[in-house]
């Protein structure tokens, strides 16, 4: 039969793990928000680009270069697809972390109730 010290150490370890999970969830949530911002920015750029007539300029790194409207549209759509894949991956990661957090939270509550 485990003694009280072992039980409290287990709970302490679970609490530490729980805190780590919450920090990971926070980091992924920030990443998701950044990706949403990039998506909105790309959608606005796409809207403006589709209206554009004449010369089109595209930012590559820190340089602005002239390009064709078709090439700019293709590049922007590629970026949007990559953003969508990253968003899907980040959302999946968040959901997995949330599930682990709930499971660990339930285990902590069970251990707490048993110690009462």
Legacy VTK file of the C-alpha trace (Angstrom):
# vtk DataFile Version 3.0
C-alpha trace
ASCII
DATASET POLYDATA
POINTS 116 float
0.000 0.000 0.000
1.516 3.356 -1.019
2.192 5.795 1.759
0.909 9.367 1.853
4.229 10.806 0.666
4.090 8.777 -2.537
0.523 9.849 -3.170
1.309 13.513 -2.660
4.345 13.223 -4.961
2.118 11.666 -7.634
-0.341 14.539 -7.306
2.524 17.059 -7.420
3.820 15.454 -10.604
0.341 15.494 -12.124
-0.041 19.170 -11.209
3.302 19.966 -12.849
2.240 18.048 -15.955
-1.058 19.926 -15.925
0.764 23.260 -15.838
2.994 22.178 -18.720
-0.086 21.197 -20.734
-1.681 24.580 -20.057
1.479 26.378 -21.220
1.551 24.275 -24.379
-2.110 25.046 -25.019
-1.422 28.742 -24.555
1.458 28.618 -27.062
-0.670 26.775 -29.630
-3.572 29.194 -29.089
-1.219 32.107 -29.806
-0.025 30.332 -32.950
-3.647 29.814 -34.063
-4.397 33.513 -33.564
-1.325 34.461 -35.605
-2.416 32.123 -38.380
-5.913 33.644 -38.327
-4.362 37.092 -38.675
-2.271 35.910 -41.613
-5.369 34.387 -43.201
-7.301 37.658 -42.917
-4.349 39.589 -44.302
-4.044 37.202 -47.259
-7.796 37.394 -47.944
-7.606 41.205 -48.059
-4.572 41.027 -50.327
-6.366 38.562 -52.612
-9.385 40.839 -52.807
-7.213 43.832 -53.718
-5.130 41.814 -56.157
-8.202 40.572 -58.008
-9.314 44.221 -58.479
-5.863 45.327 -59.627
-5.268 46.498 -63.155
-1.862 47.323 -64.568
1.383 46.759 -62.724
1.438 44.507 -59.686
4.139 44.484 -57.022
4.914 41.704 -54.615
7.032 41.711 -51.474
9.786 39.100 -51.431
11.692 39.262 -48.172
12.442 42.942 -47.720
12.312 43.751 -51.447
9.353 44.845 -53.541
9.405 43.441 -57.076
7.174 43.854 -60.095
5.399 40.682 -61.159
2.448 39.567 -63.253
-0.986 39.544 -61.717
-1.271 35.810 -62.467
2.024 34.994 -60.724
1.078 37.125 -57.727
-2.319 35.397 -57.524
-0.681 31.977 -57.733
1.868 32.817 -55.040
-0.799 34.265 -52.765
-3.060 31.255 -53.202
-0.118 28.955 -52.411
0.512 30.916 -49.214
-3.156 30.668 -48.308
-3.132 26.888 -48.804
-0.029 26.536 -46.635
-1.661 28.708 -43.979
-4.783 26.500 -44.072
-2.673 23.350 -43.576
-0.821 24.966 -40.669
-4.118 26.107 -39.157
-5.569 22.606 -39.429
-2.461 21.125 -37.800
-2.468 23.692 -34.975
-6.173 23.123 -34.296
-5.617 19.355 -34.166
-2.693 19.835 -31.778
-4.812 22.120 -29.568
-7.647 19.595 -29.475
-5.242 16.808 -28.477
-3.745 18.957 -25.715
-7.236 19.895 -24.514
-8.177 16.226 -24.312
-5.018 15.419 -22.321
-5.707 18.387 -20.035
-9.232 17.172 -19.309
-8.040 13.621 -18.639
-5.271 14.799 -16.321
-7.626 17.237 -14.584
-10.026 14.369 -13.905
-7.193 12.251 -12.491
-6.089 15.115 -10.235
-9.640 15.616 -8.944
-9.992 11.886 -8.289
-6.690 11.828 -6.379
-7.733 14.921 -4.417
-11.083 13.403 -3.471
-9.403 10.167 -2.376
-7.095 12.113 -0.077
-10.027 13.791 1.661
LINES 1 117
116 0 1 2 3 4 5 6 7 8 9 10 11 12 13 14 15 16 17 18 19 20 21 22 23 24 25 26 27 28 29 30 31 32 33 34 35 36 37 38 39 40 41 42 43 44 45 46 47 48 49 50 51 52 53 54 55 56 57 58 59 60 61 62 63 64 65 66 67 68 69 70 71 72 73 74 75 76 77 78 79 80 81 82 83 84 85 86 87 88 89 90 91 92 93 94 95 96 97 98 99 100 101 102 103 104 105 106 107 108 109 110 111 112 113 114 115
